[in-house]
């Protein structure tokens, strides 16, 4: 079982990595406020991931208290940056499809290889 300190280092390393990826690489027409919102959102998504909560729009809306549109806009920006990947899955109710997100495996690979900065 990993020590609490090791877990804290992983959280810190992940936060540093996404902060650098988002803040150091502004997209055309993107505001600083938008980038900060992305940093905050990926931090929440990482903690949901650790807690094994599926990263669906519904779960993210429940966790953040944001509107579905607000969540979708921010998550779409993270998908465009390739920080998140998106899959379409059958809705739990059997009707339609649900968008499910995953933190990109490349981020975890970079963390394992100590390629943070």
GULO-19238 format. One record per atom (N, C-alpha, C, O): residue number from 1; residue in one letter; atom name; x, y, z. Coordinates in steps of 0.1 Angstrom, whole numbers, padded with zeros to 4 digits. Each point is the difference from the previous one (the first is absolute). Layout:
N
(NUM, 'A', 'CA', (X, Y, Z))
...
END
This chain:
117
(1, 'X', 'N', (0008, -0012, 0000))
(1, 'X', 'CA', (-0008, 0012, 0000))
(1, 'X', 'C', (0009, 0012, 0000))
(1, 'X', 'O', (0009, 0001, 0008))
(2, 'X', 'N', (-0012, 0009, -0017))
(2, 'X', 'CA', (0009, 0012, -0001))
(2, 'X', 'C', (-0002, 0008, 0013))
(2, 'X', 'O', (-0011, 0001, 0006))
(3, 'X', 'N', (0022, 0006, -0003))
(3, 'X', 'CA', (-0001, 0009, 0012))
(3, 'X', 'C', (-0008, 0012, -0003))
(3, 'X', 'O', (-0001, 0004, -0012))
(4, 'X', 'N', (-0004, 0003, 0022))
(4, 'X', 'CA', (-0008, 0012, -0002))
(4, 'X', 'C', (0009, 0011, -0007))
(4, 'X', 'O', (-0005, 0008, -0008))
(5, 'X', 'N', (0018, -0008, 0011))
(5, 'X', 'CA', (0009, 0010, -0006))
(5, 'X', 'C', (0002, -0003, -0015))
(5, 'X', 'O', (0000, 0009, -0008))
(6, 'X', 'N', (0001, -0022, 0005))
(6, 'X', 'CA', (0001, -0003, -0015))
(6, 'X', 'C', (-0012, 0004, -0007))
(6, 'X', 'O', (0000, 0005, -0011))
(7, 'X', 'N', (-0012, -0007, 0017))
(7, 'X', 'CA', (-0013, 0005, -0006))
(7, 'X', 'C', (0000, 0015, -0002))
(7, 'X', 'O', (-0004, 0005, -0010))
(8, 'X', 'N', (0009, 0002, 0020))
(8, 'X', 'CA', (0000, 0015, -0001))
(8, 'X', 'C', (0010, 0004, -0011))
(8, 'X', 'O', (-0003, 0010, -0007))
(9, 'X', 'N', (0014, -0017, 0006))
(9, 'X', 'CA', (0010, 0004, -0011))
(9, 'X', 'C', (-0007, -0003, -0014))
(9, 'X', 'O', (0002, 0008, -0009))
(10, 'X', 'N', (-0009, -0018, 0008))
(10, 'X', 'CA', (-0007, -0003, -0013))
(10, 'X', 'C', (-0010, 0011, -0003))
(10, 'X', 'O', (-0001, 0004, -0012))
(11, 'X', 'N', (-0007, 0000, 0022))
(11, 'X', 'CA', (-0010, 0010, -0002))
(11, 'X', 'C', (0007, 0013, -0004))
(11, 'X', 'O', (-0004, 0007, -0010))
(12, 'X', 'N', (0015, -0004, 0016))
(12, 'X', 'CA', (0007, 0013, -0003))
(12, 'X', 'C', (0007, -0001, -0014))
(12, 'X', 'O', (-0001, 0010, -0007))
(13, 'X', 'N', (0006, -0021, 0004))
(13, 'X', 'CA', (0006, -0002, -0013))
(13, 'X', 'C', (-0010, 0001, -0011))
(13, 'X', 'O', (0002, 0007, -0011))
(14, 'X', 'N', (-0014, -0013, 0013))
(14, 'X', 'CA', (-0010, 0001, -0010))
(14, 'X', 'C', (-0005, 0015, -0002))
(14, 'X', 'O', (-0002, 0004, -0011))
(15, 'X', 'N', (0000, 0002, 0022))
(15, 'X', 'CA', (-0004, 0014, 0000))
(15, 'X', 'C', (0010, 0009, -0007))
(15, 'X', 'O', (-0004, 0009, -0008))
(16, 'X', 'N', (0017, -0011, 0011))
(16, 'X', 'CA', (0010, 0008, -0007))
(16, 'X', 'C', (0000, -0003, -0015))
(16, 'X', 'O', (0002, 0010, -0008))
(17, 'X', 'N', (-0003, -0022, 0004))
(17, 'X', 'CA', (0000, -0004, -0014))
(17, 'X', 'C', (-0012, 0007, -0007))
(17, 'X', 'O', (0002, 0006, -0011))
(18, 'X', 'N', (-0014, -0007, 0016))
(18, 'X', 'CA', (-0011, 0005, -0008))
(18, 'X', 'C', (0000, 0016, 0001))
(18, 'X', 'O', (-0004, 0006, -0010))
(19, 'X', 'N', (0009, -0001, 0021))
(19, 'X', 'CA', (0001, 0015, 0000))
(19, 'X', 'C', (0009, 0005, -0011))
(19, 'X', 'O', (-0003, 0010, -0006))
(20, 'X', 'N', (0015, -0017, 0005))
(20, 'X', 'CA', (0009, 0004, -0011))
(20, 'X', 'C', (-0006, -0002, -0014))
(20, 'X', 'O', (0001, 0008, -0009))
(21, 'X', 'N', (-0008, -0019, 0007))
(21, 'X', 'CA', (-0005, -0003, -0013))
(21, 'X', 'C', (-0011, 0010, -0004))
(21, 'X', 'O', (-0001, 0004, -0012))
(22, 'X', 'N', (-0007, 0000, 0021))
(22, 'X', 'CA', (-0011, 0009, -0003))
(22, 'X', 'C', (0005, 0015, 0000))
(22, 'X', 'O', (-0003, 0007, -0010))
(23, 'X', 'N', (0010, -0003, 0020))
(23, 'X', 'CA', (0003, 0014, 0001))
(23, 'X', 'C', (0011, 0005, -0009))
(23, 'X', 'O', (0001, 0011, -0005))
(24, 'X', 'N', (0008, -0021, 0002))
(24, 'X', 'CA', (0012, 0004, -0009))
(24, 'X', 'C', (-0004, -0002, -0015))
(24, 'X', 'O', (0008, 0004, -0009))
(25, 'X', 'N', (-0020, -0009, 0006))
(25, 'X', 'CA', (-0004, -0002, -0014))
(25, 'X', 'C', (-0013, 0006, -0003))
(25, 'X', 'O', (-0010, -0008, -0002))
(26, 'X', 'N', (0008, 0021, 0002))
(26, 'X', 'CA', (-0013, 0006, -0003))
(26, 'X', 'C', (-0004, -0003, -0014))
(26, 'X', 'O', (0008, 0000, -0009))
(27, 'X', 'N', (-0021, -0003, 0007))
(27, 'X', 'CA', (-0006, -0002, -0013))
(27, 'X', 'C', (-0005, 0013, -0006))
(27, 'X', 'O', (-0002, 0010, 0008))
(28, 'X', 'N', (0001, -0009, -0021))
(28, 'X', 'CA', (-0005, 0013, -0006))
(28, 'X', 'C', (-0013, 0004, 0006))
(28, 'X', 'O', (-0009, -0008, 0000))
(29, 'X', 'N', (0008, 0020, 0004))
(29, 'X', 'CA', (-0013, 0006, 0005))
(29, 'X', 'C', (-0003, -0005, 0014))
(29, 'X', 'O', (-0011, 0004, 0005))
(30, 'X', 'N', (0020, -0011, 0001))
(30, 'X', 'CA', (-0003, -0005, 0014))
(30, 'X', 'C', (0004, 0010, 0010))
(30, 'X', 'O', (0011, 0006, 0000))
(31, 'X', 'N', (-0020, -0004, 0010))
(31, 'X', 'CA', (0003, 0010, 0011))
(31, 'X', 'C', (0007, -0007, 0011))
(31, 'X', 'O', (0000, -0012, 0002))
(32, 'X', 'N', (0007, 0020, 0007))
(32, 'X', 'CA', (0006, -0005, 0012))
(32, 'X', 'C', (-0010, -0007, 0009))
(32, 'X', 'O', (0002, -0010, 0006))
(33, 'X', 'N', (-0014, 0016, -0006))
(33, 'X', 'CA', (-0011, -0005, 0008))
(33, 'X', 'C', (-0004, -0014, -0004))
(33, 'X', 'O', (-0002, -0009, 0008))
(34, 'X', 'N', (0002, 0007, -0021))
(34, 'X', 'CA', (-0004, -0013, -0006))
(34, 'X', 'C', (0011, -0010, 0004))
(34, 'X', 'O', (-0003, -0012, 0004))
(35, 'X', 'N', (0016, 0016, -0005))
(35, 'X', 'CA', (0011, -0010, 0004))
(35, 'X', 'C', (-0001, -0003, 0015))
(35, 'X', 'O', (0002, -0012, 0003))
(36, 'X', 'N', (-0005, 0022, 0005))
(36, 'X', 'CA', (-0001, -0003, 0015))
(36, 'X', 'C', (-0012, -0010, 0002))
(36, 'X', 'O', (0001, -0008, 0009))
(37, 'X', 'N', (-0012, 0010, -0016))
(37, 'X', 'CA', (-0011, -0009, 0002))
(37, 'X', 'C', (0004, -0014, -0004))
(37, 'X', 'O', (-0005, -0010, 0006))
(38, 'X', 'N', (0013, 0008, -0017))
(38, 'X', 'CA', (0004, -0013, -0004))
(38, 'X', 'C', (0009, -0006, 0011))
(38, 'X', 'O', (-0001, -0012, 0002))
(39, 'X', 'N', (0010, 0020, 0004))
(39, 'X', 'CA', (0009, -0006, 0010))
(39, 'X', 'C', (-0009, -0004, 0012))
(39, 'X', 'O', (0003, -0011, 0005))
(40, 'X', 'N', (-0012, 0019, -0001))
(40, 'X', 'CA', (-0009, -0004, 0011))
(40, 'X', 'C', (-0008, -0013, -0003))
(40, 'X', 'O', (-0002, -0009, 0008))
(41, 'X', 'N', (-0003, 0008, -0021))
(41, 'X', 'CA', (-0008, -0011, -0004))
(41, 'X', 'C', (0008, -0013, 0000))
(41, 'X', 'O', (-0005, -0010, 0005))
(42, 'X', 'N', (0017, 0011, -0010))
(42, 'X', 'CA', (0008, -0013, -0001))
(42, 'X', 'C', (0004, -0004, 0014))
(42, 'X', 'O', (0002, -0012, 0002))
(43, 'X', 'N', (0000, 0021, 0007))
(43, 'X', 'CA', (0003, -0003, 0014))
(43, 'X', 'C', (-0012, -0008, 0006))
(43, 'X', 'O', (0002, -0010, 0007))
(44, 'X', 'N', (-0014, 0015, -0009))
(44, 'X', 'CA', (-0012, -0007, 0005))
(44, 'X', 'C', (-0001, -0014, -0007))
(44, 'X', 'O', (-0003, -0010, 0007))
(45, 'X', 'N', (0005, 0009, -0020))
(45, 'X', 'CA', (-0001, -0012, -0007))
(45, 'X', 'C', (0010, -0010, 0005))
(45, 'X', 'O', (-0002, -0012, 0000))
(46, 'X', 'N', (0014, 0016, 0003))
(46, 'X', 'CA', (0011, -0008, 0005))
(46, 'X', 'C', (-0005, -0007, 0013))
(46, 'X', 'O', (0002, -0012, 0003))
(47, 'X', 'N', (-0008, 0020, 0006))
(47, 'X', 'CA', (-0004, -0005, 0013))
(47, 'X', 'C', (-0012, -0009, -0002))
(47, 'X', 'O', (-0001, -0010, 0008))
(48, 'X', 'N', (-0007, 0012, -0018))
(48, 'X', 'CA', (-0011, -0009, -0003))
(48, 'X', 'C', (0006, -0013, -0005))
(48, 'X', 'O', (-0005, -0011, 0003))
(49, 'X', 'N', (0015, 0012, -0011))
(49, 'X', 'CA', (0007, -0012, -0006))
(49, 'X', 'C', (0006, -0008, 0011))
(49, 'X', 'O', (-0002, -0013, 0000))
(50, 'X', 'N', (0008, 0019, 0010))
(50, 'X', 'CA', (0006, -0007, 0011))
(50, 'X', 'C', (-0011, -0007, 0008))
(50, 'X', 'O', (0002, -0011, 0005))
(51, 'X', 'N', (-0013, 0018, -0003))
(51, 'X', 'CA', (-0011, -0006, 0007))
(51, 'X', 'C', (-0008, -0010, -0008))
(51, 'X', 'O', (-0011, -0005, 0004))
(52, 'X', 'N', (0015, 0002, -0016))
(52, 'X', 'CA', (-0006, -0010, -0009))
(52, 'X', 'C', (-0015, 0004, -0004))
(52, 'X', 'O', (-0008, -0009, -0001))
(53, 'X', 'N', (0006, 0022, 0000))
(53, 'X', 'CA', (-0013, 0005, -0004))
(53, 'X', 'C', (0001, 0002, -0016))
(53, 'X', 'O', (0009, 0006, -0005))
(54, 'X', 'N', (-0019, -0012, -0002))
(54, 'X', 'CA', (0001, 0001, -0015))
(54, 'X', 'C', (-0001, 0015, -0004))
(54, 'X', 'O', (-0008, 0007, 0006))
(55, 'X', 'N', (0016, -0003, -0015))
(55, 'X', 'CA', (0000, 0013, -0004))
(55, 'X', 'C', (-0010, 0003, -0012))
(55, 'X', 'O', (0004, 0000, -0011))
(56, 'X', 'N', (-0016, 0001, 0015))
(56, 'X', 'CA', (-0011, 0003, -0009))
(56, 'X', 'C', (-0005, 0014, 0003))
(56, 'X', 'O', (0003, 0006, 0011))
(57, 'X', 'N', (-0010, 0000, -0021))
(57, 'X', 'CA', (-0005, 0014, 0002))
(57, 'X', 'C', (-0009, 0001, 0013))
(57, 'X', 'O', (0001, 0009, 0007))
(58, 'X', 'N', (-0009, -0019, -0006))
(58, 'X', 'CA', (-0009, 0000, 0012))
(58, 'X', 'C', (0007, 0000, 0013))
(58, 'X', 'O', (-0003, 0007, 0009))
(59, 'X', 'N', (0013, -0016, -0008))
(59, 'X', 'CA', (0008, -0001, 0012))
(59, 'X', 'C', (0008, 0013, 0003))
(59, 'X', 'O', (0001, 0004, 0011))
(60, 'X', 'N', (0004, 0002, -0022))
(60, 'X', 'CA', (0008, 0012, 0002))
(60, 'X', 'C', (-0009, 0011, 0004))
(60, 'X', 'O', (0004, 0009, 0009))
(61, 'X', 'N', (-0016, -0008, -0015))
(61, 'X', 'CA', (-0009, 0011, 0004))
(61, 'X', 'C', (-0004, -0002, 0015))
(61, 'X', 'O', (-0001, 0010, 0007))
(62, 'X', 'N', (-0002, -0022, -0003))
(62, 'X', 'CA', (-0003, -0002, 0014))
(62, 'X', 'C', (0012, 0003, 0009))
(62, 'X', 'O', (-0003, 0006, 0011))
(63, 'X', 'N', (0015, -0009, -0015))
(63, 'X', 'CA', (0011, 0003, 0009))
(63, 'X', 'C', (0004, 0015, 0001))
(63, 'X', 'O', (0003, 0005, 0010))
(64, 'X', 'N', (-0005, 0002, -0021))
(64, 'X', 'CA', (0004, 0014, -0001))
(64, 'X', 'C', (-0011, 0010, 0003))
(64, 'X', 'O', (0003, 0011, 0005))
(65, 'X', 'N', (-0015, -0015, -0008))
(65, 'X', 'CA', (-0011, 0010, 0002))
(65, 'X', 'C', (-0002, 0009, -0012))
(65, 'X', 'O', (-0008, 0009, 0000))
(66, 'X', 'N', (0017, -0011, -0010))
(66, 'X', 'CA', (-0001, 0009, -0012))
(66, 'X', 'C', (-0011, -0005, -0009))
(66, 'X', 'O', (-0006, -0011, 0002))
(67, 'X', 'N', (0002, 0019, -0012))
(67, 'X', 'CA', (-0010, -0004, -0009))
(67, 'X', 'C', (0006, -0010, -0010))
(67, 'X', 'O', (0012, -0001, -0001))
(68, 'X', 'N', (-0021, -0007, -0005))
(68, 'X', 'CA', (0005, -0010, -0010))
(68, 'X', 'C', (0007, 0007, -0011))
(68, 'X', 'O', (0010, -0005, -0005))
(69, 'X', 'N', (-0015, 0016, 0000))
(69, 'X', 'CA', (0007, 0008, -0011))
(69, 'X', 'C', (0014, 0005, 0005))
(69, 'X', 'O', (0009, -0001, -0008))
(70, 'X', 'N', (-0008, 0006, 0020))
(70, 'X', 'CA', (0012, 0005, 0005))
(70, 'X', 'C', (0011, -0011, 0001))
(70, 'X', 'O', (0011, 0001, -0003))
(71, 'X', 'N', (-0016, -0013, 0008))
(71, 'X', 'CA', (0009, -0012, 0001))
(71, 'X', 'C', (0004, -0004, -0014))
(71, 'X', 'O', (0012, -0003, -0002))
(72, 'X', 'N', (-0021, 0002, -0007))
(72, 'X', 'CA', (0003, -0005, -0014))
(72, 'X', 'C', (0010, 0009, -0007))
(72, 'X', 'O', (0009, -0005, -0006))
(73, 'X', 'N', (-0011, 0018, 0008))
(73, 'X', 'CA', (0010, 0009, -0007))
(73, 'X', 'C', (0014, -0002, 0005))
(73, 'X', 'O', (0009, 0000, -0007))
(74, 'X', 'N', (-0007, -0001, 0020))
(74, 'X', 'CA', (0013, -0001, 0006))
(74, 'X', 'C', (0006, -0014, -0003))
(74, 'X', 'O', (0012, -0001, -0004))
(75, 'X', 'N', (-0020, -0009, 0005))
(75, 'X', 'CA', (0004, -0014, -0003))
(75, 'X', 'C', (0004, -0001, -0015))
(75, 'X', 'O', (0010, -0006, -0003))
(76, 'X', 'N', (-0018, 0012, -0006))
(76, 'X', 'CA', (0004, 0000, -0014))
(76, 'X', 'C', (0013, 0007, -0003))
(76, 'X', 'O', (0008, -0005, -0008))
(77, 'X', 'N', (-0005, 0015, 0015))
(77, 'X', 'CA', (0013, 0006, -0001))
(77, 'X', 'C', (0012, -0009, 0004))
(77, 'X', 'O', (0010, 0000, -0006))
(78, 'X', 'N', (-0013, -0008, 0017))
(78, 'X', 'CA', (0010, -0009, 0005))
(78, 'X', 'C', (0002, -0012, -0010))
(78, 'X', 'O', (0011, -0005, -0002))
(79, 'X', 'N', (-0022, 0001, -0005))
(79, 'X', 'CA', (0001, -0010, -0010))
(79, 'X', 'C', (0008, 0005, -0012))
(79, 'X', 'O', (0008, -0007, -0006))
(80, 'X', 'N', (-0011, 0020, 0002))
(80, 'X', 'CA', (0008, 0006, -0011))
(80, 'X', 'C', (0015, 0001, 0003))
(80, 'X', 'O', (0008, -0002, -0009))
(81, 'X', 'N', (-0005, 0004, 0021))
(81, 'X', 'CA', (0014, 0000, 0005))
(81, 'X', 'C', (0006, -0014, 0001))
(81, 'X', 'O', (0012, -0001, 0002))
(82, 'X', 'N', (-0020, -0009, -0003))
(82, 'X', 'CA', (0004, -0014, 0001))
(82, 'X', 'C', (0004, -0003, 0014))
(82, 'X', 'O', (0008, -0009, 0003))
(83, 'X', 'N', (-0013, 0016, 0007))
(83, 'X', 'CA', (0002, -0003, 0014))
(83, 'X', 'C', (-0010, -0010, 0004))
(83, 'X', 'O', (0002, -0008, 0009))
(84, 'X', 'N', (-0014, 0008, -0015))
(84, 'X', 'CA', (-0010, -0010, 0002))
(84, 'X', 'C', (-0003, -0007, -0013))
(84, 'X', 'O', (0002, 0006, -0011))
(85, 'X', 'N', (-0007, -0018, 0012))
(85, 'X', 'CA', (-0005, -0008, -0012))
(85, 'X', 'C', (-0014, -0002, 0003))
(85, 'X', 'O', (-0005, 0000, 0011))
(86, 'X', 'N', (-0003, -0001, -0022))
(86, 'X', 'CA', (-0014, -0002, 0001))
(86, 'X', 'C', (-0005, -0012, -0007))
(86, 'X', 'O', (0005, -0004, -0011))
(87, 'X', 'N', (-0014, -0004, 0017))
(87, 'X', 'CA', (-0006, -0011, -0006))
(87, 'X', 'C', (-0015, 0002, 0001))
(87, 'X', 'O', (-0005, 0006, 0009))
(88, 'X', 'N', (-0002, -0012, -0019))
(88, 'X', 'CA', (-0015, 0000, 0001))
(88, 'X', 'C', (-0004, -0014, 0004))
(88, 'X', 'O', (0004, -0010, -0006))
(89, 'X', 'N', (-0013, 0009, 0017))
(89, 'X', 'CA', (-0004, -0012, 0005))
(89, 'X', 'C', (-0016, 0000, 0000))
(89, 'X', 'O', (-0006, 0010, 0001))
(90, 'X', 'N', (0001, -0022, -0001))
(90, 'X', 'CA', (-0015, -0001, 0001))
(90, 'X', 'C', (-0004, 0006, 0014))
(90, 'X', 'O', (0006, -0004, 0010))
(91, 'X', 'N', (-0016, 0012, -0010))
(91, 'X', 'CA', (-0006, 0005, 0012))
(91, 'X', 'C', (-0004, -0011, 0009))
(91, 'X', 'O', (-0005, -0010, -0004))
(92, 'X', 'N', (0006, 0013, 0017))
(92, 'X', 'CA', (-0004, -0010, 0010))
(92, 'X', 'C', (-0015, -0004, -0001))
(92, 'X', 'O', (-0004, -0011, 0004))
(93, 'X', 'N', (-0004, 0021, -0008))
(93, 'X', 'CA', (-0014, -0003, -0001))
(93, 'X', 'C', (-0004, -0007, -0013))
(93, 'X', 'O', (-0011, -0004, -0002))
(94, 'X', 'N', (0021, 0002, -0007))
(94, 'X', 'CA', (-0002, -0008, -0012))
(94, 'X', 'C', (-0004, 0009, -0012))
(94, 'X', 'O', (-0001, -0005, -0011))
(95, 'X', 'N', (-0001, 0018, 0013))
(95, 'X', 'CA', (-0003, 0009, -0010))
(95, 'X', 'C', (0011, 0009, -0003))
(95, 'X', 'O', (0006, 0006, 0009))
(96, 'X', 'N', (-0002, -0004, -0022))
(96, 'X', 'CA', (0010, 0009, -0003))
(96, 'X', 'C', (0014, -0004, 0004))
(96, 'X', 'O', (0003, -0011, 0004))
(97, 'X', 'N', (0006, 0021, -0005))
(97, 'X', 'CA', (0014, -0002, 0004))
(97, 'X', 'C', (0004, 0010, 0010))
(97, 'X', 'O', (-0005, 0011, 0001))
(98, 'X', 'N', (0015, -0015, 0007))
(98, 'X', 'CA', (0005, 0009, 0010))
(98, 'X', 'C', (0015, 0002, -0003))
(98, 'X', 'O', (0007, -0009, -0005))
(99, 'X', 'N', (-0002, 0021, 0007))
(99, 'X', 'CA', (0014, 0004, -0002))
(99, 'X', 'C', (0007, -0004, 0013))
(99, 'X', 'O', (-0003, 0004, 0011))
(100, 'X', 'N', (0014, -0012, -0013))
(100, 'X', 'CA', (0008, -0004, 0012))
(100, 'X', 'C', (0014, 0005, -0003))
(100, 'X', 'O', (0005, -0001, -0011))
(101, 'X', 'N', (0001, 0007, 0021))
(101, 'X', 'CA', (0014, 0005, -0002))
(101, 'X', 'C', (0010, -0007, 0008))
(101, 'X', 'O', (-0003, -0007, 0011))
(102, 'X', 'N', (0015, 0007, -0015))
(102, 'X', 'CA', (0011, -0006, 0007))
(102, 'X', 'C', (0012, 0009, -0001))
(102, 'X', 'O', (0002, 0007, -0010))
(103, 'X', 'N', (0006, -0007, 0021))
(103, 'X', 'CA', (0012, 0008, -0001))
(103, 'X', 'C', (0009, -0007, -0010))
(103, 'X', 'O', (0002, -0012, 0001))
(104, 'X', 'N', (0004, 0020, -0010))
(104, 'X', 'CA', (0009, -0006, -0010))
(104, 'X', 'C', (0011, -0008, 0006))
(104, 'X', 'O', (0007, 0004, 0009))
(105, 'X', 'N', (-0005, -0017, -0014))
(105, 'X', 'CA', (0011, -0008, 0005))
(105, 'X', 'C', (0013, 0006, -0001))
(105, 'X', 'O', (0009, -0003, 0007))
(106, 'X', 'N', (-0007, 0012, -0017))
(106, 'X', 'CA', (0013, 0006, -0002))
(106, 'X', 'C', (0004, 0009, 0012))
(106, 'X', 'O', (0012, 0002, 0002))
(107, 'X', 'N', (-0022, 0004, 0005))
(107, 'X', 'CA', (0004, 0007, 0012))
(107, 'X', 'C', (0006, -0008, 0010))
(107, 'X', 'O', (0010, 0003, 0006))
(108, 'X', 'N', (-0016, -0015, -0004))
(108, 'X', 'CA', (0005, -0009, 0010))
(108, 'X', 'C', (0014, -0006, -0004))
(108, 'X', 'O', (0009, -0002, 0009))
(109, 'X', 'N', (-0007, 0000, -0022))
(109, 'X', 'CA', (0013, -0004, -0005))
(109, 'X', 'C', (0010, 0010, 0003))
(109, 'X', 'O', (0012, -0003, 0004))
(110, 'X', 'N', (-0015, 0016, -0006))
(110, 'X', 'CA', (0009, 0011, 0002))
(110, 'X', 'C', (0004, 0001, 0015))
(110, 'X', 'O', (0011, 0002, 0004))
(111, 'X', 'N', (-0021, -0005, 0005))
(111, 'X', 'CA', (0003, 0001, 0014))
(111, 'X', 'C', (0009, -0012, 0004))
(111, 'X', 'O', (0009, 0002, 0008))
(112, 'X', 'N', (-0011, -0014, -0014))
(112, 'X', 'CA', (0008, -0011, 0003))
(112, 'X', 'C', (0015, 0002, -0004))
(112, 'X', 'O', (0009, -0005, 0006))
(113, 'X', 'N', (-0008, 0012, -0017))
(113, 'X', 'CA', (0013, 0002, -0006))
(113, 'X', 'C', (0007, 0013, 0006))
(113, 'X', 'O', (0011, 0004, -0005))
(114, 'X', 'N', (-0017, 0002, 0015))
(114, 'X', 'CA', (0005, 0012, 0006))
(114, 'X', 'C', (0001, 0012, -0010))
(114, 'X', 'O', (0008, 0009, 0002))
(115, 'X', 'N', (-0016, -0010, -0013))
(115, 'X', 'CA', (0000, 0011, -0009))
(115, 'X', 'C', (-0011, 0010, 0003))
(115, 'X', 'O', (-0010, 0001, -0007))
(116, 'X', 'N', (0012, 0006, 0018))
(116, 'X', 'CA', (-0010, 0009, 0005))
(116, 'X', 'C', (0002, 0014, -0005))
(116, 'X', 'O', (-0009, 0007, -0004))
(117, 'X', 'N', (0021, -0002, 0005))
(117, 'X', 'CA', (0003, 0014, -0004))
(117, 'X', 'C', (0006, 0001, -0014))
(117, 'X', 'O', (0003, 0011, -0004))
END
